[in-house]
Amino acid sequence: MGPGLERRNPGVGPGQSGRRRPLIVGLGGSPRADAPTMRALGAAIKMVAQAGAETVILSLAELELPPYQPDSGERSAGARRLIGEIGRADGLLIAAPDYLGGTSSLVTNALDYLWDLRDAPRPCLEARPVGLLACDEGPGAGGALPALRARVHALGGWPTPLGISLSKHESAAIDPYGAIANPSVADRFETLTDQVMGFAYAWSHLI
């Protein structure tokens, strides 16, 4: 995560009159803090915060989640934090590395843990918009975005109509502070923000 990005942000935008600020949780699935994936997540989180969201960033590498065991009653501190933050979230942003026809085990394992929310009032990802970002970080890129969409659907979430796939060249336009130098990339991030926030505001006053 870049030095200019806060892990928890109460929301700095104007919000919408009469509605509480939605909570958007960002999940970063790269093991490297300076990876393109984490810079992309920082940029997206910065935009939703400016649009009025409360935000939380979770680095999956730092959570150190053990392999998911659904029948185990024991959960690590990192797993409890992940489940707790997602359980109260109004929406998600998931940034994942894209390589070898899919994505990192950090991301797939973390999404497995959301099965622990199956008996919650909002089971798993039900009624939550999920913005997806896939960043080229190796050979065989191109499979991460459809794989993430399928997993989010299976958990009851709503992948936004726009999912962003970033090439290495496009990722290089995002600095550690979440600023995007490439106008076309910035436009895509703004559209993703509008879609996540629109869905989140539509539901946050009903739930």
C-alpha positions as semicolon CSV with decimal commas, in nm:
position;residue;x (nm);y (nm);z (nm)
1;M;0,000;0,000;0,000
2;G;0,132;0,344;-0,091
3;P;0,251;0,589;0,176
4;G;-0,034;0,831;0,103
5;L;-0,314;0,581;0,154
6;E;-0,487;0,520;0,485
7;R;-0,596;0,173;0,590
8;R;-0,919;0,312;0,733
9;N;-1,088;0,627;0,607
10;P;-1,415;0,765;0,745
11;G;-1,509;0,914;0,408
12;V;-1,415;1,257;0,281
13;G;-1,673;1,316;0,010
14;P;-2,011;1,486;0,040
15;G;-2,216;1,167;0,070
16;Q;-2,586;1,181;-0,010
17;S;-2,838;1,365;0,203
18;G;-3,041;1,142;0,433
19;R;-2,829;0,832;0,380
20;R;-2,543;0,693;0,584
21;R;-2,204;0,659;0,424
22;P;-2,160;0,312;0,278
23;L;-1,860;0,109;0,391
24;I;-1,643;-0,015;0,104
25;V;-1,375;-0,273;0,187
26;G;-1,076;-0,311;-0,043
27;L;-0,898;-0,646;-0,068
28;G;-0,546;-0,647;-0,212
29;G;-0,426;-0,985;-0,332
30;S;-0,059;-0,931;-0,414
31;P;0,215;-1,049;-0,178
32;R;0,419;-0,736;-0,260
33;A;0,319;-0,402;-0,107
34;D;0,460;-0,210;-0,406
35;A;0,298;-0,432;-0,671
36;P;0,078;-0,285;-0,948
37;T;-0,218;-0,462;-0,789
38;M;-0,180;-0,272;-0,463
39;R;-0,135;0,063;-0,641
40;A;-0,453;-0,003;-0,840
41;L;-0,643;-0,084;-0,522
42;G;-0,514;0,235;-0,361
43;A;-0,637;0,444;-0,654
44;A;-0,982;0,283;-0,648
45;I;-1,016;0,318;-0,271
46;K;-0,913;0,683;-0,291
47;M;-1,187;0,751;-0,548
48;V;-1,467;0,584;-0,349
49;A;-1,356;0,772;-0,037
50;Q;-1,375;1,099;-0,229
51;A;-1,723;0,994;-0,343
52;G;-1,835;0,968;0,020
53;A;-1,759;0,613;0,132
54;E;-1,604;0,498;0,453
55;T;-1,319;0,274;0,346
56;V;-1,102;-0,006;0,481
57;I;-0,803;-0,158;0,301
58;L;-0,703;-0,516;0,381
59;S;-0,375;-0,654;0,249
60;L;-0,430;-1,027;0,222
61;A;-0,056;-1,088;0,250
62;E;-0,050;-0,911;0,586
63;L;-0,354;-1,101;0,715
64;E;-0,157;-1,427;0,678
65;L;-0,466;-1,644;0,631
66;P;-0,412;-2,018;0,676
67;P;-0,564;-2,245;0,409
68;Y;-0,940;-2,237;0,457
69;Q;-1,087;-2,533;0,645
70;P;-1,467;-2,500;0,648
71;D;-1,522;-2,753;0,926
72;S;-1,270;-2,601;1,164
73;G;-1,402;-2,394;1,452
74;E;-1,071;-2,211;1,491
75;R;-0,996;-1,892;1,303
76;S;-0,679;-1,683;1,308
77;A;-0,683;-1,315;1,403
78;G;-0,646;-1,225;1,036
79;A;-0,937;-1,447;0,936
80;R;-1,159;-1,297;1,207
81;R;-1,075;-0,947;1,086
82;L;-1,147;-1,036;0,724
83;I;-1,482;-1,194;0,807
84;G;-1,578;-0,910;1,042
85;E;-1,500;-0,631;0,795
86;I;-1,672;-0,804;0,502
87;G;-1,971;-0,890;0,720
88;R;-2,049;-0,523;0,778
89;A;-1,945;-0,396;0,434
90;D;-2,183;-0,241;0,183
91;G;-1,952;-0,315;-0,109
92;L;-1,609;-0,441;-0,203
93;L;-1,318;-0,362;-0,429
94;I;-1,099;-0,661;-0,507
95;A;-0,763;-0,607;-0,675
96;A;-0,586;-0,921;-0,788
97;P;-0,271;-1,006;-0,983
98;D;-0,337;-1,161;-1,324
99;Y;-0,104;-1,439;-1,435
100;L;-0,090;-1,805;-1,541
101;G;-0,453;-1,802;-1,653
102;G;-0,588;-1,696;-1,315
103;T;-0,491;-1,515;-0,997
104;S;-0,309;-1,559;-0,667
105;S;-0,395;-1,817;-0,404
106;L;-0,414;-1,526;-0,157
107;V;-0,732;-1,406;-0,328
108;T;-0,901;-1,741;-0,384
109;N;-0,829;-1,852;-0,027
110;A;-0,965;-1,524;0,116
111;L;-1,287;-1,561;-0,084
112;D;-1,323;-1,916;0,049
113;Y;-1,331;-1,768;0,401
114;L;-1,644;-1,571;0,313
115;W;-1,835;-1,900;0,331
116;D;-1,818;-1,843;0,709
117;L;-2,081;-1,571;0,651
118;R;-2,333;-1,814;0,501
119;D;-2,565;-1,787;0,804
120;A;-2,525;-1,410;0,850
121;P;-2,820;-1,170;0,792
122;R;-2,652;-1,083;0,459
123;P;-2,503;-1,420;0,366
124;C;-2,156;-1,418;0,209
125;L;-2,162;-1,129;-0,044
126;E;-2,538;-1,099;-0,085
127;A;-2,663;-0,754;-0,191
128;R;-2,313;-0,614;-0,220
129;P;-2,158;-0,459;-0,532
130;V;-1,807;-0,582;-0,603
131;G;-1,568;-0,385;-0,823
132;L;-1,294;-0,603;-0,972
133;L;-0,945;-0,503;-1,084
134;A;-0,702;-0,747;-1,245
135;C;-0,342;-0,636;-1,301
136;D;-0,100;-0,806;-1,538
137;E;0,185;-0,931;-1,319
138;G;0,320;-1,222;-1,520
139;P;0,286;-1,459;-1,815
140;G;-0,052;-1,597;-1,911
141;A;-0,250;-1,290;-1,803
142;G;-0,615;-1,262;-1,901
143;G;-0,786;-1,521;-1,683
144;A;-0,817;-1,338;-1,351
145;L;-1,119;-1,118;-1,425
146;P;-1,360;-1,393;-1,543
147;A;-1,246;-1,619;-1,258
148;L;-1,316;-1,345;-1,003
149;R;-1,657;-1,270;-1,156
150;A;-1,755;-1,636;-1,129
151;R;-1,644;-1,658;-0,765
152;V;-1,826;-1,337;-0,667
153;H;-2,144;-1,461;-0,837
154;A;-2,118;-1,791;-0,648
155;L;-2,099;-1,597;-0,321
156;G;-2,413;-1,397;-0,406
157;G;-2,235;-1,070;-0,485
158;W;-2,292;-0,836;-0,776
159;P;-1,983;-0,782;-0,990
160;T;-2,017;-0,435;-1,138
161;P;-2,081;-0,418;-1,514
162;L;-1,731;-0,278;-1,558
163;G;-1,437;-0,489;-1,448
164;I;-1,093;-0,340;-1,505
165;S;-0,801;-0,533;-1,654
166;L;-0,478;-0,337;-1,650
167;S;-0,172;-0,406;-1,862
168;K;0,173;-0,347;-1,717
169;H;0,191;-0,020;-1,912
170;E;-0,144;0,099;-1,773
171;S;-0,053;0,002;-1,417
172;A;0,264;0,209;-1,446
173;A;0,043;0,519;-1,479
174;I;-0,070;0,479;-1,114
175;D;0,163;0,622;-0,850
176;P;0,199;0,505;-0,486
177;Y;-0,037;0,784;-0,374
178;G;-0,326;0,667;-0,591
179;A;-0,291;0,933;-0,863
180;I;-0,353;0,814;-1,220
181;A;-0,156;0,987;-1,496
182;N;-0,328;0,814;-1,790
183;P;-0,666;0,986;-1,864
184;S;-0,825;0,677;-2,021
185;V;-0,731;0,465;-1,719
186;A;-0,864;0,735;-1,486
187;D;-1,195;0,740;-1,677
188;R;-1,236;0,364;-1,623
189;F;-1,168;0,401;-1,251
190;E;-1,426;0,680;-1,229
191;T;-1,686;0,460;-1,399
192;L;-1,608;0,175;-1,160
193;T;-1,645;0,416;-0,867
194;D;-1,984;0,535;-0,995
195;Q;-2,109;0,179;-1,031
196;V;-1,989;0,060;-0,689
197;M;-2,119;0,369;-0,510
198;G;-2,450;0,370;-0,698
199;F;-2,528;0,012;-0,599
200;A;-2,403;0,066;-0,243
201;Y;-2,615;0,378;-0,186
202;A;-2,920;0,203;-0,333
203;W;-2,896;-0,071;-0,071
204;S;-2,733;0,094;0,232
205;H;-3,050;0,280;0,335
206;L;-3,259;-0,038;0,307
207;I;-3,042;-0,275;0,512
